[in-house]
């Protein structure tokens, strides 16, 4: 039978969990998984594995990566060989490689350009200069998005240059705009203007003032520097900036197949650094940012490749497995989407069995059902709330302010983007959250931000429970952690389908 005519990537894993240990896995499967080649001396590449069965006398698997000697394997092979592999080793699972995204709210993007009258010559471009509202300093790298038809995502967008100028190709010198967004990279709040006539001019942005309370600090204030001491937290994300003055990273690993394992800094995105700061930033306000549990040992597990917006189920599972090996107590997953995945489910179940609790973002699909992996039973799923008055009224964050509102405190609201459902366990601040990013500080929103808020608060609470921390690292320990956390949660009046047990 011809081999590798249409090679695709799959994950091969035992019947239960990521590793073939225990009574539920046969000795034959354990032996088979251990027969896969190990990485070469430099740790950069794997070889191939060949074996014979009647249906495929020369079946060959290209080994891309592995989770331990007896663990799941990422392989490349012809899809036609899956059945032959199952004949060779009944009980093995073969799962396609799949990809997931971060759970930050995506910025609105233009899908089609605004219609421009055909005059035979190029029309004028509207030049807007993005500047600081305080001193007029030009702001470079700000994304300006103008919609002539927001529902259809029609308009134009551009990024400001060093002089702060962005040029929008709208074909006229004045254009009716339904929505104009400005998203700075660092140091300033976003801007949202509705139903305006846009012409060339200045767009002033409000600088971020670290002395003012955002939603997170409204509820939790600034933790003491000792909060979370003795707790280890793993951040499975885009990587954490190792040079940010407010962050101390104890270790980690790059779990992206084919990339250097020691490169667990940011992949070009600031998402993981922002998540890490919510949990464990050690800055001194108002010159820096303070996370909820600044004394934790923070580990960065990068699962998004350089410049990539997607992370594979294999990389995520490998990261969770590594967090267990490094004896993390809590693992933060600010990512998700799509259908349930058996590889990630196996890794989270393994973590729970090893006394480790995983927290996962509910997703940002505008009140849709809770996304995976938060929809699974093993992790704690977290929705996002906001609070009136903790962000500028003309920032993009204001778009998230919709009913329902809290009871009895009506200033609290469930974020418009947050997914909901019976799988939710907790809710946490996730609108206009200030935290660390490469190069400074920025506000972000999403269940991506709510999840580390819950994780950081959980770390702070767990640090005060030595009797739980002293328990053997088994499922009973994880159950004790979860029970303690859920008992400490308090309802904000949204109901279980929107907030689970409430906010820690």
MOBEL-V913547 format. One record per pair of residues at least 24 apart in sequence whose C-alpha atoms are under 10 Angstrom apart, sorted by the first residue. I is the first residue (numbers start at 1). J is the second residue. Records with the same first field share a line. If there is no record, write none. Layout:
# MOBEL-V913547
I->J, J
This chain:
# MOBEL-V913547
1->55, 56, 57, 58, 59, 80, 81
2->56, 58, 59, 78, 80, 81
3->56, 58, 59, 60, 61, 77, 78, 79, 80, 81
4->59, 60, 61, 62, 76, 77, 78, 79, 80, 81
5->77, 78, 79, 80
6->76, 77, 78, 79, 80
7->61, 62, 75, 76, 77, 78, 79, 80, 81
8->75, 76, 77, 78, 79, 96, 97
9->61, 62, 63, 64, 74, 75, 76, 77, 78, 79, 95, 96, 97, 98
10->63, 64, 73, 74, 75, 76, 77, 78, 79, 82, 93, 94, 95, 96, 97, 98, 314
11->64, 65, 66, 72, 73, 74, 75, 76, 93, 94, 95, 96, 97, 98, 313, 314, 343
12->66, 71, 72, 73, 74, 75, 82, 85, 92, 93, 94, 95, 96, 97, 314, 343
13->67, 70, 71, 72, 73, 74, 91, 92, 93, 94, 95, 342, 343, 346
14->70, 71, 72, 73, 89, 90, 91, 92, 93, 94, 346
15->90, 91, 92, 93, 94, 346
16->91, 92, 93, 342, 343, 346, 347, 349, 350
17->71, 72, 342, 343, 344, 345, 346, 347, 348, 349, 350, 351, 353
18->67, 68, 70, 71, 72, 73, 317, 318, 321, 342, 343, 344, 345, 346, 347, 348, 349, 350
19->67, 68, 69, 70, 71, 72, 321, 346, 347, 350
20->69, 70, 71, 72, 92
21->70, 71
25->91, 92
26->89, 90, 91
28->89, 90
29->70, 88, 89, 90, 91, 92
30->69, 70, 71
31->69, 70
32->70, 88, 89
33->66, 68, 69, 70, 71, 72, 73, 89, 92
34->68, 69, 70, 71
35->69, 70
36->61, 62, 63, 65, 66, 69, 70, 71, 73
37->62, 63, 64, 65, 66, 69
38->63, 65, 66, 68, 69
39->63, 64, 65, 66
43->258, 260, 261
44->257, 258, 259, 260, 261
45->257, 258, 259
46->75, 258
48->75, 76
49->75
51->85, 88
52->84, 85, 88
53->84, 85, 87, 88
54->84, 87, 88
55->81, 83, 84, 85, 87, 88
56->80, 81, 83, 84, 85, 88
57->84
59->84, 85
60->85
61->85
64->257, 258
65->255, 256, 257, 258, 314, 315, 318
66->257, 314, 315, 318
67->255, 314, 315, 317, 318, 319, 321, 322
68->318, 321, 322
71->318, 321
72->314, 317, 318, 343
73->314
74->257, 314, 315
93->342, 343
94->342, 343
95->313, 314, 341, 342, 343
96->313, 314, 341, 342, 343
97->312, 313, 314, 315, 341, 343
98->310, 311, 312, 313, 314, 338, 339, 341, 343
99->304, 309, 310, 311, 312, 313, 314, 315, 316, 336, 337, 338, 341
100->303, 304, 309, 310, 311, 312, 313, 316, 335, 336, 337, 338, 372, 373
101->237, 238, 304, 308, 309, 310, 311, 312, 334, 335, 336, 337, 338, 363
102->237, 238, 271, 272, 304, 309, 310, 311, 333, 334, 335, 336, 337, 361, 363, 364, 446, 447, 448
103->271, 333, 334, 335, 336, 337, 360, 361, 362, 363, 364, 365, 371, 418, 445, 446, 447, 448, 449, 450, 451
104->271, 275, 334, 335, 361, 363, 364, 417, 430, 444, 445, 446, 447, 448, 449, 450
105->363, 364, 365, 417, 418, 430, 431, 444, 445, 446, 447, 448, 449
106->364, 445, 446
107->143, 145, 181, 182, 183, 396
108->145, 146, 147, 150, 153, 181
109->144, 145, 146, 147, 150, 153, 154, 155, 156, 157, 181
110->145, 146, 147, 148, 149, 150, 152, 153, 154, 155, 156, 157
111->147, 150, 152, 153, 154, 155, 156
112->147, 149, 152, 153, 154, 155, 156
113->147, 148, 153, 154, 155, 156, 157, 169, 170
114->146, 147, 148, 149, 153, 154, 155, 156, 169, 170, 171
115->148, 154, 155, 170, 171
116->169, 170, 171, 172
117->170, 171, 172
118->171
119->171
122->169, 171, 172
123->169, 170, 171, 172, 173
124->167, 168, 169, 170, 171, 172, 173, 174
125->166, 167, 168, 169, 170, 171, 172, 173, 174, 199, 200
126->165, 166, 167, 168, 169, 170, 171, 172, 173, 174, 175, 198, 199, 200, 201
127->158, 160, 164, 165, 166, 167, 168, 169, 173, 198, 199, 200, 201, 202
128->158, 160, 164, 165, 166, 167, 168, 198, 199, 200, 201, 202, 203
129->160, 161, 163, 164, 165, 166, 167, 200, 201, 202, 203, 204
130->159, 160, 161, 163, 164, 165, 166, 182, 184, 201, 202, 203, 204, 205
131->160, 163, 164, 165, 188, 202, 203, 204, 205, 206, 207
132->164, 187, 188, 202, 203, 204, 205, 206, 207
133->188, 202, 203, 204, 205, 206, 207
134->204, 205, 206, 207
135->204, 207
136->202, 203, 204, 205
137->163, 164, 204
138->162, 163, 164, 165, 202, 203, 204, 205
139->163, 164, 165, 184, 185, 186, 187, 188, 203, 204, 205
140->164, 165, 166, 184, 185, 186
141->165, 166, 183, 184, 185, 186
142->166, 181, 182, 183, 184, 185, 186, 188, 190
143->181, 182, 183, 184, 185, 190
144->168, 180, 181, 182, 183, 184, 190, 191, 203
145->179, 180, 181, 182, 183, 192
146->170, 175, 176, 177, 178, 179, 180, 181, 182, 192, 193, 194, 198
147->175, 176, 177, 178, 179, 180, 181, 194, 195
148->175, 176, 177, 178, 179, 180, 195, 196
149->176, 177, 178, 179
150->177, 178, 179, 180
151->178
155->179, 180
156->180
157->181, 182
158->182
159->183, 184
160->184
164->202, 203
165->200, 201, 202, 203
166->200
167->200
168->199, 200
170->198
172->198, 199
173->198, 199, 200
174->198, 199, 200
175->199
180->396
181->394, 395, 396
182->395, 396
183->395, 396
184->442, 443
185->270, 437, 438, 439, 440, 441, 442, 443
186->270, 436, 437, 438, 439, 440, 441, 442, 443
187->434, 437, 439, 440, 441, 442, 443
188->441, 442, 443
189->391, 392, 394, 395, 396, 397, 432, 434, 442, 443, 444
190->391, 392, 394, 395, 396, 397, 432, 442, 443, 444
191->392, 393, 394, 395, 396, 397, 398
192->392, 393, 394, 395, 396, 397, 398, 399
193->394, 395, 396
194->394
205->394, 395
206->392, 394, 395
207->442
208->391, 434, 441, 442, 443
209->285, 286, 287, 288, 434, 441
210->284, 285, 286, 287, 288, 289, 290, 434, 435, 441
211->285, 286, 287, 288, 289
212->285, 286, 390, 391
213->389, 390, 391, 433, 434
214->386, 387, 388, 389, 390, 391, 429, 431, 432, 433, 434, 435, 443
215->385, 386, 387, 388, 389, 390, 391, 412, 428, 429, 430, 431, 432, 433, 434
216->278, 291, 292, 385, 386, 387, 390, 428, 429, 430, 431, 432, 433, 434, 435, 449, 450, 453
217->290, 291, 292, 390, 429, 433, 434
218->387, 390, 429
219->387, 428, 429, 503, 504
220->291, 292, 429, 453, 457, 504
221->290, 291, 292
222->284, 285, 289, 290, 291, 292, 293, 294
223->280, 282, 290, 291, 292, 293, 294, 295, 457, 460
224->282, 290, 291, 292, 293, 294, 295, 460
225->280, 281, 282, 283, 284, 290, 291, 292, 293, 294, 295, 296
226->282, 293, 294, 295, 296, 460, 463
227->280, 291, 292, 293, 294, 295, 296, 456, 457, 459, 460, 461, 462, 463, 464
228->279, 280, 292, 293, 294, 295, 296, 297, 456, 457, 458, 459, 460, 461, 462, 463, 464
229->293, 294, 295, 296, 297, 459, 460, 462, 463, 464
230->295, 296, 297, 329, 459, 460, 462, 463, 464, 466, 469
231->293, 295, 296, 297, 298, 327, 328, 329, 330, 458, 459, 460, 461, 462, 463, 464, 469
232->295, 296, 297, 298, 299, 323, 326, 327, 328, 329, 330, 331, 459, 463
233->276, 279, 280, 293, 296, 297, 298, 299, 300, 323, 326, 327, 328, 329, 330, 331, 332, 356, 357, 358, 455, 456, 459
234->276, 297, 298, 299, 300, 301, 319, 320, 322, 323, 324, 326, 327, 328, 329, 330, 331, 332, 333, 358, 455
235->272, 273, 275, 276, 279, 298, 299, 300, 301, 302, 303, 319, 320, 323, 328, 330, 331, 332, 333, 334, 452, 455
236->272, 275, 276, 299, 300, 301, 302, 303, 304, 311, 315, 316, 317, 318, 319, 320, 323, 331, 332, 333, 334, 335
237->264, 266, 267, 269, 270, 271, 272, 273, 275, 276, 300, 301, 302, 303, 304, 311, 316, 319, 332, 333, 334, 335
238->264, 265, 266, 267, 268, 269, 270, 271, 272, 273, 274, 275, 300, 301, 302, 303, 304, 305, 306, 307, 308, 309, 310, 311, 334, 335
239->263, 264, 265, 266, 267, 268, 269, 270, 271, 272, 273, 274, 275, 276, 299, 300, 301, 302, 303, 304, 305, 306
240->264, 265, 266, 267, 269, 270, 271, 272, 273, 274, 275, 276, 277, 298, 299, 300, 301, 302, 436, 437, 438
241->265, 266, 267, 268, 269, 270, 271, 272, 273, 274, 276, 277, 300, 436, 437, 438, 439
242->266, 273, 300, 438
243->438, 439
244->273, 277, 281, 283, 436, 437, 438, 439, 440, 441
245->281, 282, 283, 288, 289, 436, 438, 439, 440
246->277, 280, 281, 282, 283, 284, 287, 288, 289, 290, 291, 294, 435, 436, 437, 440
247->273, 276, 277, 280, 281, 282, 283, 289, 290, 291, 294, 298, 436
248->276, 277, 280, 281, 282, 294, 295, 296, 297, 298, 299
249->276, 280, 281, 296, 297, 298, 299, 300
250->296, 297, 298, 299, 300
251->297, 298, 299, 300, 301, 326
252->298, 299, 300, 301, 302, 319, 322, 323, 326
253->299, 300, 301, 302, 303, 318, 319, 322, 323
254->300, 301, 302, 303, 304, 305, 315, 318, 319
255->301, 302, 303, 304, 305, 311, 312, 314, 315, 316, 317, 318, 319, 320, 322
256->301, 302, 303, 304, 305, 306, 311, 312, 314, 315, 316, 318, 319
257->303, 304, 305, 312, 314, 315, 318
258->305
259->305, 306
261->301, 302
262->301, 302
263->300, 301, 302, 306
264->299, 300, 301, 302, 303, 304
265->300, 301, 302
266->300, 302, 304, 305, 306, 307, 437, 438
267->302, 303, 304, 305, 306, 307, 308, 309
268->304, 305, 306, 307, 308, 309, 438
269->304, 306, 307, 308, 309, 437, 438
270->436, 437, 438, 439, 441, 442
271->334, 435, 436, 437, 438, 444, 448, 449
272->300, 301, 302, 304, 334, 436, 437, 438, 448
273->300, 435, 436, 437, 438, 441
274->433, 434, 435, 436, 437, 438, 441, 442, 443, 444, 448, 449, 452
275->332, 333, 334, 433, 435, 436, 437, 444, 448, 449, 450, 451, 452, 453, 455, 456
276->300, 332, 435, 436, 437, 449, 452, 453, 456
277->434, 435, 436, 437, 441, 452, 453, 456
278->433, 434, 435, 436, 449, 450, 451, 452, 453, 454, 455, 456, 457
279->332, 435, 449, 451, 452, 453, 454, 455, 456, 457, 458, 459, 460
280->435, 436, 452, 453, 455, 456, 459
281->435, 436
283->436
288->435, 436, 440, 441
289->434, 435, 436, 440, 441
290->434, 435, 436
291->434, 435, 436, 452, 453, 456, 457
292->452, 453, 454, 455, 456, 457, 458, 459, 460
293->453, 455, 456, 457, 458, 459, 460, 461, 463
294->456, 459, 460
295->459, 460, 463
296->456, 459, 460, 463
297->328, 329
298->328
299->323, 326, 328, 331
301->331
310->335, 336
311->335, 336
312->344
313->341, 342, 343, 344, 345, 347
314->343, 344, 347
315->344
316->343, 344, 347, 348
317->343, 344, 345, 346, 347, 348, 350
318->343, 344, 347
319->347
320->344, 347, 348, 350, 351, 356, 358
321->346, 347, 348, 350, 351
322->351
323->351, 356
324->348, 350, 351, 352, 353, 354, 355, 356, 357, 473
325->351, 354
327->351, 354, 355, 356, 473
328->354, 355, 356, 357
329->354, 355, 356, 357, 358, 459, 462, 469, 473, 477, 478, 481
330->355, 356, 357, 358, 359, 455, 456, 458, 459, 462, 478, 481
331->356, 357, 358, 359, 360, 379, 452, 455
332->357, 358, 359, 360, 361, 379, 380, 448, 451, 452, 453, 454, 455, 456
333->358, 359, 360, 361, 362, 373, 374, 379, 380, 381, 448, 451, 452, 455
334->359, 360, 361, 362, 363, 373, 374, 382, 446, 447, 448, 449, 450, 451, 452
335->360, 361, 362, 363, 371, 372, 373, 374, 447, 448, 451
336->360, 361, 362, 363, 364, 370, 371, 372, 373, 374, 375, 448
337->361, 362, 363, 364, 365, 370, 371, 372, 373, 374, 375
338->371, 372, 373
339->371, 372, 373, 375
340->371, 372, 373, 374, 375, 376
341->372, 373, 376
344->372, 373, 376
345->372, 373, 376, 377, 378, 379
346->378
347->378
348->373, 376, 377, 378, 379
349->376, 377, 378, 379, 475
350->378, 474, 475
351->378, 379, 473, 474, 475, 478
352->378, 379, 473, 474, 475, 476, 477, 478, 479
353->378, 473, 474, 475, 476, 477, 478, 479
354->472, 473, 474, 475, 476, 477, 478
355->469, 471, 472, 473, 474, 475, 476, 477, 478, 479, 480, 481
356->473, 474, 475, 477, 478, 479, 481, 482
357->455, 475, 477, 478, 479, 480, 481, 482
358->455, 478, 482
359->425, 426, 451, 452, 454, 455, 458
360->424, 425, 447, 448, 450, 451, 452, 454, 455
361->418, 419, 424, 426, 427, 446, 447, 448, 449, 450, 451, 452, 454
362->418, 419, 420, 421, 423, 424, 425, 426, 427, 446, 447, 448, 450, 451
363->417, 418, 419, 420, 446, 447, 448
364->415, 416, 417, 418, 419, 420, 445, 446, 447, 448
365->416, 417, 418, 419, 420
366->400, 415, 416, 417, 418, 419, 420
367->414, 415, 416, 417, 418, 419, 420, 421, 498
368->417, 418, 419, 420, 421
369->418, 419, 420, 421, 422, 423, 424, 497
370->418, 419, 420, 421, 422, 423, 424, 497, 498
371->419, 420, 421, 423
374->423, 424, 425
375->420, 421, 422, 423, 424
376->423, 424
377->423, 424, 425
379->423, 424, 425, 482
380->423, 424, 425, 426, 451, 454, 455, 482, 485, 486, 500
381->420, 421, 422, 423, 424, 425, 426, 427, 447, 451, 454, 499, 500
382->418, 419, 420, 423, 424, 425, 426, 427, 428, 429, 430, 447, 448, 449, 450, 451, 452, 453, 454, 455, 498, 499, 500, 502, 503
383->414, 415, 417, 418, 419, 420, 421, 424, 425, 426, 427, 428, 429, 430, 446, 447, 448, 449, 450, 451, 454, 497, 498, 499, 500, 502, 503
384->413, 414, 415, 416, 417, 418, 419, 420, 426, 427, 428, 429, 430, 431, 445, 446, 447, 448, 449, 450, 451, 453, 454, 498, 499, 503
385->412, 413, 414, 415, 416, 417, 418, 427, 428, 429, 430, 431, 445, 446, 447, 450, 492, 494, 498, 499, 503
386->411, 412, 413, 414, 415, 416, 428, 429, 430, 431, 432, 433, 445, 450
387->411, 412, 413, 414, 415, 429, 430, 431, 432
388->412, 413, 431
390->431, 432, 433
391->431, 432, 433, 443
392->432
395->432
396->432, 444, 445
397->431, 432, 433, 443, 444, 445
398->431, 432
400->431, 432, 445, 446
401->431
403->494
404->493, 494, 495, 498
405->492, 493, 494
406->491, 492, 493, 494, 495
407->491, 492, 493, 494, 495
408->492, 493
409->492, 493
410->492, 493
412->492, 493, 494
413->492, 493, 494
414->492, 494, 498, 499
415->445, 446, 447, 498
416->446
417->445, 446, 447
418->446, 447, 450, 498
419->447, 497, 498
420->496, 497, 498, 499, 500
421->496, 497, 498, 499, 500
422->496, 497, 498, 499, 500
423->496, 497, 498, 499, 500
424->496, 497, 498, 499, 500, 501, 502
425->482, 485, 486, 489, 496, 497, 498, 499, 500, 501, 502, 503
426->450, 451, 454, 485, 486, 489, 490, 491, 496, 498, 499, 500, 501, 502, 503, 504
427->451, 453, 454, 489, 490, 491, 492, 494, 496, 498, 499, 500, 501, 502, 503, 504
428->452, 453, 454, 455, 457, 499, 502, 503, 504
429->453, 454, 503
430->454
453->503, 504
454->485, 503, 504
455->504
456->504
457->485, 503, 504
458->482, 484, 485, 486, 488, 504
459->485
461->485, 488, 504
